Amino acid sequence: MSGFEPIENLEGLVRAALAGVDRPPRVAIARSAEGHVLRAGVQAFERGMAEPVLIGDQEGTARVAAGCGLDISRFRAVEMPDDQGAVAEAVRLFREGEVRFIMKGMVSTATLLKAVLNKETGVPHPSRVLSLVAAFESPVDGRLMLMTDAGVNIRPTLQRKADILRNVLDVARALGMERPRVAVLAATEKINYPAMPSTLDADILTKMARKGEFGEADIQGPLSLDLAMSPQVAASKRCGGPVAGRADILLTPDIESGNILYKSLSTLCGCVMASVVVGSQAPVVVPSRGDSDASKFHSIALASLLAQRTGA
């Protein structure tokens, strides 16, 4: 059981991140001279959700902020003009307890995550992998849903999928989902091996769940996207089970399908996507250049909430 009230939408996510916070947690922004990230950071600060620490070329950051009409004079600034130094400083600040989570600015995701994973100087993390979890409001019925992994693991093995699943279940429980319903996605609900290995992985994960491998959760797969999302489609195809037609979480087979689904939701459906890399003690916000300001802001809300509720 999660012990938290269920969060029903993204505004509820913001309210939960703000609840009971005497002082907003600090977020280290690595390479801060980026307008969209600065806007999201200032908005988060003004809502009382997070306090940015700006790491990077401070002259460039000030120039970008001025061009966006933003006042950043209230924030701590650390001069660190190169990528490696900026990400190392962001991780150091987390390790020393000066910030609660990390956000990517004008630096590549790979460079930032490499610093997070560094065995000697990185963020302490459990034996699981890092993975990207995105929260969004379902275009079908408006419920808050999760999807993973659209941005970190390219072609995960069965064991890695199990770790990605455990990561997203941790997030779901922090959002108040008492018994999350997970659809393990594939192109069909039938096992088709070896032509479609993801269908066999989905079946194995389902059987692992029945044996209690993932705690209090309903996991079903393989399921096609329409079977996972639509009660009508599930009924018409006579697909029963605890998840069909009412999934809370979408687990994609690989990064390509996950990325296409993520961008279909954001671009074609207009969904605001709040996404965070989880699996270490520090939630890491890694906004895409194509993400909207609203997505970046809500990603900070999700990271702030996870920092408060899970420390990871």
C-alpha positions as CSV (number, residue, x, y, z in Angstrom):
1,M,0.0,0.0,0.0
2,S,1.2,3.5,-0.9
3,G,-0.2,5.4,2.1
4,F,-0.7,8.5,-0.1
5,E,-4.0,9.9,-1.4
6,P,-4.4,9.1,-5.1
7,I,-3.3,12.0,-7.4
8,E,-5.9,12.3,-10.2
9,N,-4.4,14.8,-12.6
10,L,-1.3,17.0,-13.2
11,E,-2.7,19.9,-11.2
12,G,-3.1,17.5,-8.3
13,L,0.5,16.5,-8.8
14,V,1.5,20.2,-8.3
15,R,-0.7,20.5,-5.2
16,A,0.9,17.4,-3.7
17,A,4.4,18.7,-4.4
18,L,3.5,21.9,-2.6
19,A,1.7,20.2,0.4
20,G,3.6,20.3,3.7
21,V,6.7,22.0,2.3
22,D,8.2,24.7,4.6
23,R,11.0,25.5,2.1
24,P,11.0,24.3,-1.5
25,P,13.7,21.7,-2.3
26,R,16.6,23.0,-4.3
27,V,17.2,21.7,-7.9
28,A,20.7,21.9,-9.5
29,I,20.3,23.0,-13.2
30,A,23.4,21.8,-15.1
31,R,24.3,24.3,-17.8
32,S,21.7,26.8,-17.0
33,A,21.8,29.1,-20.1
34,E,18.6,27.7,-21.6
35,G,15.5,29.8,-21.8
36,H,12.8,27.1,-21.5
37,V,14.5,25.5,-18.5
38,L,15.0,28.9,-16.8
39,R,11.3,29.7,-17.4
40,A,10.3,26.4,-15.8
41,G,12.7,27.0,-12.9
42,V,11.4,30.5,-12.2
43,Q,7.8,29.3,-12.4
44,A,8.5,26.5,-10.0
45,F,10.1,28.9,-7.6
46,E,7.3,31.3,-7.8
47,R,4.8,28.5,-7.0
48,G,6.9,27.5,-4.0
49,M,7.8,24.1,-5.5
50,A,11.6,24.3,-6.1
51,E,14.5,26.7,-5.8
52,P,16.9,26.6,-8.7
53,V,20.7,26.5,-8.3
54,L,22.2,27.8,-11.6
55,I,25.3,26.0,-12.7
56,G,27.1,27.1,-15.9
57,D,28.2,30.1,-17.8
58,Q,26.7,32.8,-15.7
59,E,27.2,35.6,-18.2
60,G,25.3,33.6,-20.8
61,T,22.7,32.5,-18.3
62,A,22.1,36.2,-17.3
63,R,21.8,37.1,-21.0
64,V,19.3,34.4,-21.7
65,A,17.3,35.3,-18.6
66,A,17.2,39.0,-19.6
67,G,16.0,38.0,-23.1
68,C,13.1,36.0,-21.5
69,G,12.3,38.8,-19.0
70,L,13.2,36.6,-16.0
71,D,14.6,37.7,-12.7
72,I,17.2,35.2,-11.6
73,S,19.0,37.4,-9.1
74,R,17.4,35.5,-6.2
75,F,19.1,32.2,-7.1
76,R,22.5,30.8,-6.2
77,A,24.8,30.8,-9.2
78,V,27.9,28.6,-9.7
79,E,30.3,29.5,-12.5
80,M,31.1,26.3,-14.5
81,P,31.2,26.9,-18.2
82,D,32.0,23.4,-19.5
83,D,29.7,20.4,-19.6
84,Q,31.8,18.0,-17.5
85,G,32.3,20.5,-14.7
86,A,28.7,21.5,-14.7
87,V,27.3,17.9,-14.3
88,A,30.0,17.0,-11.8
89,E,29.1,20.1,-9.7
90,A,25.4,19.2,-9.9
91,V,26.0,15.7,-8.6
92,R,28.4,17.0,-5.9
93,L,25.7,19.4,-4.6
94,F,23.3,16.4,-4.4
95,R,25.8,14.2,-2.6
96,E,26.5,16.9,-0.1
97,G,22.8,17.5,0.6
98,E,22.6,21.0,-0.9
99,V,20.1,20.1,-3.6
100,R,17.4,17.4,-3.7
101,F,17.3,16.7,-7.4
102,I,19.0,17.6,-10.7
103,M,17.8,19.1,-14.0
104,K,19.4,19.1,-17.4
105,G,20.0,22.4,-19.1
106,M,22.3,22.9,-22.1
107,V,24.0,19.6,-21.8
108,S,23.3,16.2,-23.3
109,T,21.3,13.6,-21.4
110,A,24.1,11.1,-21.9
111,T,26.7,13.4,-20.3
112,L,24.4,14.1,-17.3
113,L,23.4,10.5,-16.7
114,K,27.1,9.3,-17.1
115,A,27.9,11.7,-14.2
116,V,25.0,10.4,-12.2
117,L,26.1,6.8,-12.7
118,N,29.8,7.4,-12.0
119,K,30.8,4.7,-9.4
120,E,33.2,6.9,-7.5
121,T,31.7,10.4,-7.7
122,G,28.1,9.8,-8.9
123,V,24.7,9.6,-7.2
124,P,24.3,6.5,-4.9
125,H,21.8,4.2,-6.6
126,P,20.4,0.8,-6.0
127,S,21.2,-2.2,-8.2
128,R,18.4,-1.3,-10.6
129,V,18.8,0.5,-13.9
130,L,18.0,4.1,-14.6
131,S,14.8,4.6,-16.5
132,L,12.5,7.5,-17.7
133,V,9.0,7.6,-16.3
134,A,6.4,10.0,-17.8
135,A,3.1,11.0,-16.2
136,F,0.3,12.4,-18.3
137,E,-3.5,12.8,-18.3
138,S,-5.1,10.1,-20.5
139,P,-6.6,11.5,-23.7
140,V,-9.2,8.8,-23.3
141,D,-10.7,9.6,-19.9
142,G,-8.4,12.2,-18.2
143,R,-7.0,9.9,-15.6
144,L,-3.4,10.3,-14.5
145,M,-1.3,7.6,-16.2
146,L,2.4,6.6,-16.4
147,M,4.5,5.3,-19.2
148,T,8.1,4.0,-19.4
149,D,10.7,3.9,-20.9
150,A,10.9,6.5,-23.7
151,G,14.4,7.9,-23.2
152,V,17.1,5.8,-21.5
153,N,17.1,2.0,-22.2
154,I,17.5,1.2,-25.9
155,R,16.7,-2.5,-26.1
156,P,16.1,-3.8,-22.6
157,T,16.5,-7.4,-21.7
158,L,13.9,-9.3,-19.7
159,Q,15.8,-8.6,-16.5
160,R,16.2,-4.9,-17.3
161,K,12.4,-4.7,-18.1
162,A,11.8,-6.2,-14.7
163,D,13.9,-3.4,-13.1
164,I,12.2,-0.7,-15.3
165,L,8.9,-2.1,-14.1
166,R,10.0,-1.9,-10.4
167,N,11.1,1.7,-11.0
168,V,7.7,2.8,-12.4
169,L,5.8,0.9,-9.7
170,D,7.8,3.0,-7.1
171,V,6.7,6.1,-8.8
172,A,3.1,4.9,-9.1
173,R,2.9,4.2,-5.3
174,A,4.4,7.7,-4.6
175,L,1.4,9.1,-6.6
176,G,-1.0,7.1,-4.4
177,M,-1.8,4.2,-6.8
178,E,-2.6,1.5,-4.3
179,R,-2.6,-1.4,-6.7
180,P,-1.3,-0.1,-10.0
181,R,-2.5,-1.8,-13.2
182,V,0.4,-2.3,-15.7
183,A,0.0,-3.1,-19.4
184,V,3.1,-4.7,-20.9
185,L,2.7,-3.5,-24.4
186,A,3.3,-5.3,-27.7
187,A,1.8,-5.3,-31.2
188,T,-0.5,-8.2,-30.3
189,E,-2.0,-10.0,-27.3
190,K,-0.7,-13.3,-28.6
191,I,2.8,-14.8,-27.9
192,N,4.7,-14.8,-31.2
193,Y,8.2,-16.0,-30.6
194,P,10.8,-15.7,-32.0
195,A,9.4,-13.3,-34.5
196,M,8.3,-10.8,-31.7
197,P,10.4,-11.4,-28.6
198,S,8.6,-8.7,-26.7
199,T,5.5,-10.8,-26.6
200,L,7.3,-13.6,-24.7
201,D,8.9,-11.1,-22.3
202,A,5.5,-9.7,-21.6
203,D,4.1,-13.1,-20.8
204,I,7.0,-13.9,-18.5
205,L,6.6,-10.6,-16.6
206,T,2.9,-11.4,-16.2
207,K,3.8,-14.8,-14.7
208,M,6.4,-13.2,-12.4
209,A,3.8,-10.8,-11.1
210,R,1.4,-13.7,-10.3
211,K,4.1,-15.1,-8.1
212,G,4.4,-11.8,-6.2
213,E,7.7,-10.6,-7.8
214,F,6.4,-7.0,-8.0
215,G,4.3,-6.7,-4.9
216,E,0.8,-5.3,-4.9
217,A,0.2,-4.7,-8.6
218,D,-1.8,-6.2,-11.5
219,I,0.4,-6.8,-14.5
220,Q,-0.9,-8.1,-17.8
221,G,0.7,-8.7,-21.2
222,P,1.3,-8.9,-24.0
223,L,-1.4,-6.2,-24.7
224,S,-1.8,-4.0,-27.7
225,L,-2.2,-0.3,-26.9
226,D,-5.9,-0.3,-27.8
227,L,-6.6,-3.3,-25.5
228,A,-4.7,-1.6,-22.7
229,M,-6.6,1.8,-23.0
230,S,-10.1,1.1,-24.3
231,P,-12.7,-0.9,-22.3
232,Q,-14.8,-1.1,-25.5
233,V,-11.9,-2.7,-27.5
234,A,-11.2,-5.1,-24.7
235,A,-14.8,-6.1,-24.6
236,S,-15.1,-6.5,-28.4
237,K,-12.0,-8.7,-28.5
238,R,-13.2,-10.6,-25.5
239,C,-9.9,-9.8,-23.7
240,G,-10.4,-10.2,-19.9
241,G,-8.0,-9.7,-17.1
242,P,-7.4,-7.1,-14.4
243,V,-5.6,-4.6,-16.7
244,A,-7.3,-4.8,-20.2
245,G,-9.1,-1.5,-20.9
246,R,-8.1,0.2,-17.7
247,A,-4.3,0.4,-17.5
248,D,-2.6,2.9,-15.2
249,I,0.9,2.2,-16.5
250,L,2.1,1.5,-20.1
251,L,5.4,-0.5,-20.2
252,T,6.8,-0.3,-23.7
253,P,9.0,-2.9,-25.3
254,D,12.0,-0.7,-26.3
255,I,13.1,2.9,-26.6
256,E,11.8,3.3,-30.2
257,S,8.2,2.3,-29.4
258,G,8.4,4.3,-26.1
259,N,9.7,7.4,-27.8
260,I,7.1,7.2,-30.6
261,L,4.3,6.8,-28.0
262,Y,5.6,9.6,-25.9
263,K,5.8,12.0,-28.8
264,S,2.4,10.9,-30.2
265,L,0.8,11.7,-26.9
266,S,2.6,15.1,-26.6
267,T,2.5,16.2,-30.3
268,L,-0.7,14.6,-31.7
269,C,-2.8,14.5,-28.6
270,G,-1.5,17.7,-26.9
271,C,-0.7,15.9,-23.6
272,V,1.5,17.6,-21.1
273,M,4.2,15.0,-20.2
274,A,5.9,15.2,-16.8
275,S,9.0,13.1,-17.1
276,V,11.8,12.2,-14.7
277,V,14.7,9.7,-14.8
278,V,14.4,7.4,-11.7
279,G,16.4,4.5,-10.3
280,S,19.0,6.5,-8.3
281,Q,18.6,8.5,-5.1
282,A,18.3,11.7,-7.1
283,P,15.4,12.2,-9.4
284,V,16.8,13.7,-12.7
285,V,14.7,16.0,-14.9
286,V,15.9,15.6,-18.5
287,P,13.6,17.8,-20.7
288,S,13.7,17.4,-24.4
289,R,14.1,20.6,-26.5
290,G,10.7,19.7,-28.0
291,D,8.9,19.6,-24.6
292,S,6.6,22.4,-23.8
293,D,7.2,24.8,-20.9
294,A,4.2,23.2,-19.2
295,S,5.9,19.8,-19.5
296,K,9.1,21.1,-18.1
297,F,7.3,22.7,-15.2
298,H,5.3,19.6,-14.4
299,S,8.4,17.5,-14.7
300,I,9.9,19.6,-11.9
301,A,6.7,19.0,-9.9
302,L,7.1,15.3,-10.3
303,A,10.8,15.3,-9.4
304,S,10.0,17.5,-6.3
305,L,7.3,15.1,-5.2
306,L,9.5,12.0,-5.6
307,A,12.4,13.7,-3.8
308,Q,10.0,14.3,-0.9
309,R,8.2,10.9,-0.9
310,T,10.8,8.4,-2.0
311,G,14.3,10.1,-2.0
312,A,14.7,8.5,-5.4
